[in-house]
Amino acid sequence: MALSMDQMTVAYEFEEEYPADAEASVPEEHPLAMPVQSFDEWHGREAADAASTPPSVIRARALVFTLTLALTVVATWEMISVISVSGATALQVVFAGVFAVTFLWIALPCASALLGFACMLRDRGAGDTVPQDGPLGRNVLIMPVYNEDPEAVCGTLERMGRELAEAGAGAQFDIFILSDTRDGEIAAREEESFERLRAALHGAVAVYYRRRADNWHRKAGNVADFVCRWGGRYDHMVVLDADSYMAAPTLVALARRMASDPAAGIVQTVPMLAGGTTLFARMQQFAGRYYGPVIAHGLAAWHGRDGNYWGHNAIIRVRAFAESAGLPELKGRRPFGGHVLSHDFVEAALMRRAGWAVIMLPSLGGSYEQCPPSLITLAQRDRRWAQGNLQHMKIVGARGLHWMSRLHLVVGIMSYLASPLWLAMLLIGLLLSIQARFATPDYFPDGLALFPHWPAFDYRQALVLFVFTMGVLVLPKILGAAVAIMDRGTCARCGGAAGILFGVVAETLLSALLAPVMMLLQTRWVAEVFLGRDSGWNAQQRGDTGASIVAVARAHWVETACGAVMALVAWTISTGVFLWLLPISLGLVLAIVLSWATAHRAAGLAFRRIRLFLIPEEVR
C-alpha cells in the first residue's frame, strides 16, 4: 500500500511494491502521514511556552553558563597577560580572541562535569525515575543497516529478543530490520540471517525485514519510510545502530517511562562503549565508561526536558515523530544542501519546537554501542559527521526553535570548527614568536622617552596559564575516576583504585598525543566541506581487522610532515618555543606509529593483561 501525495509524506511517495516472496517478511501496512516540516515558517506557538522549565533546571543552567564564562574570562585574561607585557599588537588581539573561543568549548564540558559530580553525590546512586510497573504500549525495535555484517546484527537482535521474552515483554515488542544494503552478496546473507532470526524467536518476538529499492535520504529516509508504512502499528520505536545492544530491563523501563509521560517525545539513554579489543577502542571505552557519566549527569541536569537526540539507543513516540520531524531538503548544492546528514539533532529540535519533551536518562544503564577500532576508522566516520554538523549552520536559525535546541546545534557545529580555530591559534602563536625573534624591535614607538619599550614575554604567567588549562581539561577525568573509586563494586572489578588511576594517566597521555592528529584531520574535513566536497555514504568498519603500516602511512603522512615542520620551525625560533609546542609536534610526528599500534588487537590485549583500561562489563 502506497501513500498518496495528499497525505503529505516526506518528499517521497514510497510507491515501492514488494515481490510476492517478500510479503511474508513484513506485516500488513498501517500508514502514518509524515508531513514535511519547514525551517522558514512556523505557525505554532513558541517551543519555550510548550512546557514550563523547573526552577532546578534554571539554576543548573545559570551555574553551568556562569562557570563556563568565568573559566573562559580567567584563562583569556591570563593569556593577555602572557602576550602583552609590553603592549598589545593587532596580531596579539586576534590571538587572544581565537584563544577565548577555543577555551569556551573546553570550559563547557568541565562545568557540566562539575555539576554532574555534584548531582551524583547528591543522588548517591538513586538512579533515574522510571515506573516499576504500568503499561508498556506497543513497541518496535528498528535496526537500520547499510552493508553491515548480518550475522553479527542478527545475533545481537536474537539476544535482545530472547531477553525480552524471558522478561515477559515479548508480546509488547516487535523487531524490524530496515535494510539499505546495496551489496548483493551481503543482501543475500541478510535474508538468510533474518530467516534464522525469525525461526529462533518464533513464538517469542515477531521479527520483520525489508530492503529498500531506493535508499533515499539514507538512514533518515530509511526511518521515515518505516514510519510512513508501518508507523500506525506502534506507539513507540526504539532506534538502534548496527552495533547497538540494549538490555531487556532497559527497553522495558524506556517503554514504561514513555507510556507514563504523555508529553515525552524522545527519551535518550547514554550508550556506553563496550566490546572493543584494539588499544584504540579500549582506550575510548575506558574514557566513556569513567568520564562520561559525570558529564552526562551534568547535561541531563541543565538540559532538563529540552535535551538532544544522538540518533540511536533512544525511544521515540511514533506519532509525535511523524507529525513534527519530517525533514525537508536543504536549499543549495551539496555538501551544505540536499538531505540532512546529521538528522538526529534536527529531529530533536523539530520535536521540541512542536512541544514534545526530549529527555535524557543518564543513570538507566544497559545501553551499549561499539567504538571504532582505530583512528583511521574513526576519521572515516568523522568526515561524514563533520559535513552533517556543518550543515546545521543553515538550520540553526530556523523559525520557532527552542533556544536550547539552537544551542545544541551550535555546540555540534563548534565541535568541528574548534579544530581549525585551534590550528589557527597555533599558527598565530608561531607568527608572534617569529616576529619577536627575528623582527627589528621599535624600542621608542612614541618618540623620545626616558626608557625604551623592551619586547617581553611573561614566562611565569605562561606557566600559570598552562597549569590552569590542563586543570580544566583533566578535571572531568579526575571527577569521573573519583566516582568510580567511590563505587566499591566497580572499583574492585577494574583493578582497584590504582588500576583506575593508572588507566586515567595512560588514557590522558595517549589522548594528548592523538589530539593534534584529530585536530589536523578535522581541519581537513572542514576545509573539504567549505570547498564543496561531499562525503558520500560508506559502510562503517566495525571489526578489529588491524591495518598495515603502509596503509596507515598513506593515511597519516601529512600529519607527520606537519609535525616535523612545526618542530623544526619552533627549534629555529628558540628552545623555549620548541618545548612549549613539543606535546603537539610530538603527537603529529608519531601519528603513523600511534595510529598503527593502537589499531591492533595485540596492543589492546597487552593492556588488558596488565589490568589497564578495564571496564566492569568485560570483567563481569
LUMDOKOL-266891 format. One line per 5 residues: their letters; for each residue x, y, z of C-alpha. Coordinates in steps of 0.1 Angstrom, whole numbers, plus 5000, padded with zeros to 4 digits. Example, Ala and Ser with C-alpha at 12.3 -4.5 7.8 and 13.67 -1.06 7.14 Angstrom:
<atoms>
AS = 5123:4955:5078 | 5137:4989:5071
</atoms>
This chain:
<atoms>
MALSM = 5000:5000:5000 | 5015:5033:4989 | 5006:5067:5005 | 4991:5094:4983 | 5006:5128:4979
DQMTV = 4976:5145:4997 | 4988:5127:5028 | 5020:5148:5026 | 5046:5122:5032 | 5082:5132:5034
AYEFE = 5091:5143:4998 | 5086:5108:4985 | 5055:5087:4978 | 5070:5053:4988 | 5054:5036:4958
EEYPA = 5078:5006:4960 | 5060:4972:4958 | 5074:4941:4974 | 5076:4909:4954 | 5053:4880:4964
DAEAS = 5081:4861:4982 | 5089:4891:5004 | 5053:4898:5016 | 5058:4873:5045 | 5088:4894:5056
VPEEH = 5067:4924:5065 | 5034:4929:5083 | 5004:4945:5069 | 5010:4982:5064 | 4994:5007:5088
PLAMP = 5003:5041:5072 | 5011:5072:5091 | 5013:5106:5074 | 5046:5124:5079 | 5044:5160:5067
VQSFD = 5075:5178:5055 | 5084:5205:5081 | 5096:5240:5072 | 5127:5258:5085 | 5114:5291:5072
EWHGR = 5079:5291:5086 | 5064:5281:5119 | 5028:5288:5128 | 5026:5270:5161 | 5032:5285:5195
EAADA = 5068:5291:5206 | 5085:5260:5219 | 5096:5278:5250 | 5059:5281:5260 | 5051:5245:5255
ASTPP = 5062:5234:5290 | 5075:5254:5319 | 5111:5249:5329 | 5115:5237:5365 | 5135:5260:5388
SVIRA = 5161:5233:5394 | 5169:5233:5357 | 5170:5271:5356 | 5195:5271:5385 | 5216:5244:5368
RALVF = 5218:5264:5336 | 5227:5295:5354 | 5255:5276:5373 | 5269:5260:5341 | 5268:5291:5320
TLTLA = 5283:5313:5347 | 5311:5288:5355 | 5319:5284:5318 | 5321:5321:5312 | 5342:5326:5344
LTVVA = 5367:5300:5334 | 5370:5315:5299 | 5374:5350:5312 | 5401:5340:5337 | 5420:5320:5310
TWEMI = 5417:5347:5284 | 5429:5373:5309 | 5459:5351:5317 | 5467:5348:5280 | 5466:5385:5276
SVISV = 5489:5389:5305 | 5513:5365:5288 | 5515:5380:5254 | 5511:5417:5260 | 5535:5426:5287
SGATA = 5550:5454:5265 | 5517:5464:5249 | 5492:5446:5227 | 5495:5444:5189 | 5467:5436:5164
LQVVF = 5481:5401:5159 | 5481:5396:5197 | 5445:5407:5199 | 5434:5382:5173 | 5454:5355:5191
AGVFA = 5436:5362:5224 | 5402:5363:5206 | 5408:5329:5190 | 5421:5315:5223 | 5389:5327:5241
VTFLW = 5366:5310:5216 | 5385:5277:5217 | 5387:5277:5255 | 5350:5282:5258 | 5345:5248:5243
IALPC = 5367:5230:5268 | 5352:5251:5297 | 5316:5240:5290 | 5322:5202:5295 | 5343:5210:5326
ASALL = 5314:5230:5340 | 5289:5202:5331 | 5312:5176:5348 | 5313:5197:5380 | 5275:5199:5380
GFACM = 5272:5162:5372 | 5296:5152:5400 | 5275:5172:5425 | 5243:5156:5412 | 5258:5121:5415
LRDRG = 5270:5128:5451 | 5235:5141:5460 | 5216:5112:5444 | 5240:5085:5458 | 5232:5061:5430
AGDTV = 5194:5066:5433 | 5191:5065:5395 | 5165:5080:5372 | 5128:5080:5379 | 5113:5051:5360
PQDGP = 5080:5034:5367 | 5083:4999:5381 | 5050:4988:5367 | 5023:5001:5343 | 5016:4998:5306
LGRNV = 5043:4994:5280 | 5024:5003:5249 | 5031:4988:5215 | 5068:4990:5208 | 5092:4981:5179
LIMPV = 5130:4978:5178 | 5141:4992:5144 | 5175:4983:5132 | 5186:5004:5101 | 5215:4987:5083
YNEDP = 5237:4995:5054 | 5262:4969:5042 | 5267:4957:5077 | 5277:4922:5090 | 5242:4905:5090
EAVCG = 5253:4876:5112 | 5266:4900:5139 | 5235:4922:5137 | 5210:4893:5139 | 5230:4877:5167
TLERM = 5226:4908:5188 | 5189:4911:5179 | 5184:4874:5189 | 5199:4880:5223 | 5177:4911:5228
GRELA = 5146:4892:5217 | 5152:4863:5240 | 5158:4886:5269 | 5126:4904:5262 | 5107:4871:5260
EAGAG = 5123:4860:5293 | 5112:4893:5309 | 5076:4886:5298 | 5076:4916:5274 | 5080:4897:5241
AQFDI = 5044:4904:5230 | 5048:4941:5235 | 5079:4944:5213 | 5085:4936:5176 | 5118:4936:5158
FILSD = 5121:4953:5124 | 5153:4952:5103 | 5154:4981:5078 | 5180:4974:5051 | 5195:4999:5028
TRDGE = 5222:4974:5017 | 5234:4978:4981 | 5259:4949:4981 | 5241:4919:4966 | 5262:4893:4985
IAARE = 5256:4910:5018 | 5219:4913:5010 | 5216:4876:5004 | 5233:4869:5037 | 5209:4894:5053
EESFE = 5179:4874:5041 | 5194:4841:5053 | 5202:4857:5087 | 5167:4871:5090 | 5151:4837:5084
RLRAA = 5173:4822:5111 | 5165:4850:5134 | 5128:4847:5128 | 5129:4809:5134 | 5149:4814:5166
LHGAV = 5125:4839:5180 | 5093:4822:5167 | 5066:4825:5193 | 5087:4849:5214 | 5091:4881:5195
AVYYR = 5078:4890:5160 | 5106:4897:5135 | 5103:4915:5102 | 5127:4925:5074 | 5125:4948:5044
RRADN = 5152:4961:5020 | 5145:4993:5001 | 5150:4995:4964 | 5159:5032:4967 | 5179:5044:4997
WHRKA = 5166:5079:4995 | 5178:5102:5024 | 5200:5074:5038 | 5192:5065:5074 | 5168:5093:5080
GNVAD = 5148:5083:5049 | 5150:5047:5059 | 5133:5055:5093 | 5108:5078:5075 | 5099:5051:5051
FVCRW = 5092:5028:5080 | 5071:5054:5098 | 5050:5062:5067 | 5043:5025:5060 | 5040:5008:5094
GGRYD = 5042:5037:5120 | 5005:5034:5127 | 5010:4999:5142 | 5032:5012:5171 | 5031:5036:5200
HMVVL = 5069:5038:5204 | 5100:5029:5184 | 5134:5022:5198 | 5160:5032:5172 | 5192:5011:5172
DADSY = 5225:5013:5153 | 5241:4982:5138 | 5265:4980:5168 | 5238:4987:5194 | 5228:4964:5223
MAAPT = 5201:4973:5249 | 5193:4950:5278 | 5157:4939:5283 | 5152:4958:5316 | 5164:4990:5299
LVALA = 5139:4985:5270 | 5110:4978:5294 | 5119:5008:5315 | 5121:5031:5285 | 5087:5019:5273
RRMAS = 5071:5024:5307 | 5087:5058:5311 | 5074:5069:5277 | 5039:5055:5284 | 5037:5073:5317
DPAAG = 5048:5107:5303 | 5023:5118:5276 | 5044:5149:5268 | 5076:5130:5262 | 5087:5127:5226
IVQTV = 5122:5112:5229 | 5138:5095:5259 | 5175:5091:5252 | 5198:5067:5271 | 5236:5072:5275
PMLAG = 5252:5044:5255 | 5284:5030:5270 | 5312:5019:5247 | 5320:4982:5250 | 5333:4952:5231
GTTLF = 5364:4968:5218 | 5396:4948:5216 | 5421:4971:5200 | 5441:4995:5221 | 5423:5025:5205
ARMQQ = 5389:5010:5212 | 5397:5000:5247 | 5411:5035:5255 | 5379:5051:5241 | 5356:5028:5260
FAGRY = 5376:5033:5293 | 5372:5071:5288 | 5335:5068:5281 | 5328:5045:5310 | 5345:5066:5336
YGPVI = 5344:5102:5324 | 5311:5100:5305 | 5287:5096:5335 | 5297:5128:5353 | 5293:5148:5321
AHGLA = 5261:5130:5312 | 5245:5137:5346 | 5255:5174:5343 | 5240:5176:5308 | 5208:5160:5320
AWHGR = 5206:5184:5349 | 5208:5216:5328 | 5191:5202:5296 | 5160:5192:5315 | 5132:5184:5291
DGNYW = 5149:5204:5263 | 5176:5178:5256 | 5191:5163:5225 | 5190:5131:5205 | 5220:5111:5194
GHNAI = 5203:5090:5167 | 5202:5057:5184 | 5196:5038:5217 | 5166:5060:5224 | 5128:5055:5224
IRVRA = 5106:5078:5203 | 5069:5084:5203 | 5060:5074:5168 | 5030:5097:5162 | 5049:5127:5176
FAESA = 5079:5119:5154 | 5056:5116:5123 | 5038:5148:5130 | 5068:5171:5137 | 5101:5156:5124
GLPEL = 5097:5152:5086 | 5129:5166:5072 | 5129:5189:5042 | 5156:5192:5016 | 5182:5219:5023
KGRRP = 5184:5245:4996 | 5215:5247:4975 | 5241:5222:4963 | 5259:5196:4984 | 5276:5194:5008
FGGHV = 5256:5222:5025 | 5225:5215:5005 | 5205:5183:4999 | 5192:5159:5025 | 5201:5164:5062
LSHDF = 5230:5142:5071 | 5232:5146:5109 | 5194:5143:5112 | 5192:5134:5149 | 5199:5168:5163
VEAAL = 5175:5183:5138 | 5147:5158:5146 | 5150:5166:5183 | 5149:5203:5176 | 5117:5199:5154
MRRAG = 5100:5177:5180 | 5109:5202:5208 | 5095:5230:5186 | 5062:5212:5184 | 5061:5210:5222
WAVIM = 5074:5174:5228 | 5099:5169:5256 | 5133:5155:5248 | 5147:5138:5279 | 5180:5120:5288
LPSLG = 5182:5093:5315 | 5219:5092:5325 | 5216:5065:5352 | 5194:5040:5334 | 5223:5017:5322
GSYEQ = 5220:4986:5300 | 5226:5006:5268 | 5257:4999:5247 | 5275:5005:5214 | 5308:4997:5199
CPPSL = 5337:5021:5194 | 5356:5024:5160 | 5386:5000:5163 | 5412:5025:5150 | 5419:5062:5145
ITLAQ = 5415:5057:5107 | 5380:5042:5110 | 5370:5070:5135 | 5383:5096:5109 | 5362:5080:5081
RDRRW = 5331:5082:5102 | 5341:5117:5115 | 5342:5130:5079 | 5305:5124:5074 | 5296:5138:5108
AQGNL = 5317:5169:5101 | 5296:5176:5070 | 5264:5169:5087 | 5271:5191:5117 | 5283:5220:5094
QHMKI = 5250:5217:5075 | 5234:5228:5108 | 5247:5263:5100 | 5217:5265:5076 | 5193:5252:5102
VGARG = 5203:5269:5135 | 5182:5300:5125 | 5151:5280:5117 | 5118:5296:5128 | 5103:5286:5161
LHWMS = 5131:5265:5175 | 5137:5264:5213 | 5168:5284:5223 | 5182:5252:5238 | 5178:5234:5205
RLHLV = 5197:5262:5188 | 5225:5258:5215 | 5227:5220:5207 | 5231:5228:5171 | 5258:5254:5178
VGIMS = 5277:5230:5201 | 5276:5204:5173 | 5289:5230:5148 | 5317:5242:5171 | 5328:5206:5178
YLASP = 5343:5207:5143 | 5351:5244:5139 | 5371:5242:5171 | 5398:5222:5153 | 5406:5248:5126
LWLAM = 5404:5275:5153 | 5429:5256:5174 | 5452:5253:5144 | 5448:5290:5137 | 5458:5298:5172
LLIGL = 5489:5277:5169 | 5499:5293:5137 | 5493:5328:5150 | 5514:5319:5181 | 5542:5308:5158
LLSIQ = 5540:5340:5139 | 5542:5360:5171 | 5572:5340:5182 | 5589:5345:5148 | 5581:5382:5150
ARFAT = 5596:5385:5185 | 5627:5365:5174 | 5635:5380:5140 | 5617:5413:5136 | 5637:5445:5144
PDYFP = 5620:5459:5175 | 5610:5496:5178 | 5623:5505:5212 | 5609:5540:5211 | 5574:5538:5194
DGLAL = 5562:5570:5209 | 5592:5592:5200 | 5615:5604:5227 | 5611:5586:5260 | 5632:5581:5291
FPHWP = 5631:5543:5290 | 5628:5520:5259 | 5600:5495:5254 | 5617:5461:5255 | 5600:5432:5239
AFDYR = 5589:5409:5267 | 5572:5376:5274 | 5559:5367:5308 | 5570:5331:5313 | 5557:5329:5349
QALVL = 5522:5338:5336 | 5526:5313:5308 | 5532:5286:5333 | 5502:5296:5353 | 5480:5296:5322
FVFTM = 5494:5261:5312 | 5485:5246:5346 | 5451:5263:5346 | 5443:5250:5311 | 5455:5215:5320
GVLVL = 5433:5216:5351 | 5402:5224:5331 | 5409:5196:5306 | 5418:5170:5332 | 5392:5178:5359
PKILG = 5363:5159:5343 | 5386:5128:5342 | 5395:5132:5378 | 5359:5136:5388 | 5349:5105:5368
AAVAI = 5377:5085:5384 | 5366:5096:5418 | 5330:5085:5412 | 5343:5051:5400 | 5366:5047:5430
MDRGT = 5338:5055:5454 | 5317:5027:5439 | 5332:4997:5456 | 5318:4972:5432 | 5331:4989:5401
CARCG = 5364:4997:5417 | 5370:4961:5428 | 5362:4947:5393 | 5385:4972:5375 | 5419:4967:5392
GAAGI = 5411:4988:5423 | 5418:5025:5428 | 5453:5021:5415 | 5441:5004:5383 | 5416:5032:5376
LFGVV = 5441:5060:5383 | 5469:5044:5362 | 5443:5040:5335 | 5434:5077:5337 | 5471:5087:5334
AETLL = 5477:5063:5305 | 5445:5074:5287 | 5453:5111:5292 | 5488:5107:5278 | 5476:5088:5247
SALLA = 5447:5112:5241 | 5471:5141:5244 | 5493:5126:5217 | 5464:5117:5194 | 5445:5151:5199
PVMML = 5468:5171:5174 | 5463:5144:5148 | 5425:5147:5152 | 5429:5185:5150 | 5445:5183:5116
LQTRW = 5421:5156:5103 | 5390:5176:5114 | 5405:5208:5099 | 5409:5189:5066 | 5372:5178:5068
VAEVF = 5360:5213:5075 | 5381:5226:5046 | 5367:5200:5022 | 5332:5208:5032 | 5337:5245:5025
LGRDS = 5354:5236:4992 | 5322:5218:4982 | 5333:5181:4985 | 5306:5157:4995 | 5314:5129:5019
GWNAQ = 5294:5102:5002 | 5279:5072:5021 | 5303:5044:5030 | 5297:5014:5053 | 5314:5016:5086
QRGDT = 5342:4992:5095 | 5335:4978:5129 | 5358:4948:5132 | 5393:4948:5146 | 5410:4937:5114
GASIV = 5441:4959:5120 | 5459:4979:5094 | 5491:4975:5075 | 5519:5001:5082 | 5518:5011:5045
AVARA = 5480:5019:5047 | 5485:5038:5079 | 5514:5058:5064 | 5493:5067:5034 | 5466:5079:5058
HWVET = 5488:5100:5081 | 5519:5111:5062 | 5505:5147:5060 | 5501:5149:5098 | 5536:5135:5103
ACGAV = 5551:5160:5078 | 5533:5189:5095 | 5546:5178:5129 | 5582:5177:5116 | 5579:5212:5100
MALVA = 5563:5226:5132 | 5591:5212:5154 | 5618:5225:5130 | 5603:5260:5129 | 5599:5260:5167
WTIST = 5635:5249:5172 | 5647:5276:5149 | 5629:5302:5169 | 5641:5291:5203 | 5644:5262:5227
GVFLW = 5616:5275:5248 | 5591:5277:5219 | 5602:5242:5208 | 5595:5228:5243 | 5561:5246:5246
LLPIS = 5550:5230:5212 | 5566:5196:5219 | 5534:5179:5230 | 5517:5189:5198 | 5546:5184:5174
LGLVL = 5555:5150:5190 | 5519:5137:5186 | 5520:5147:5149 | 5554:5132:5142 | 5543:5099:5159
AIVLS = 5510:5099:5141 | 5518:5069:5119 | 5533:5048:5147 | 5505:5057:5172 | 5477:5050:5147
WATAH = 5492:5017:5136 | 5500:5005:5172 | 5466:5014:5186 | 5447:4998:5158 | 5459:4963:5167
RAAGL = 5443:4938:5190 | 5476:4926:5204 | 5483:4960:5220 | 5448:4961:5235 | 5451:4926:5249
AFRRI = 5485:4936:5264 | 5470:4965:5283 | 5442:4941:5295 | 5467:4916:5308 | 5483:4943:5330
RLFLI = 5447:4954:5340 | 5447:4988:5324 | 5416:5002:5306 | 5394:4976:5323 | 5356:4983:5324
PEEVR = 5331:4965:5346 | 5313:4950:5316 | 5343:4929:5304 | 5353:4918:5339 | 5318:4908:5350
</atoms>
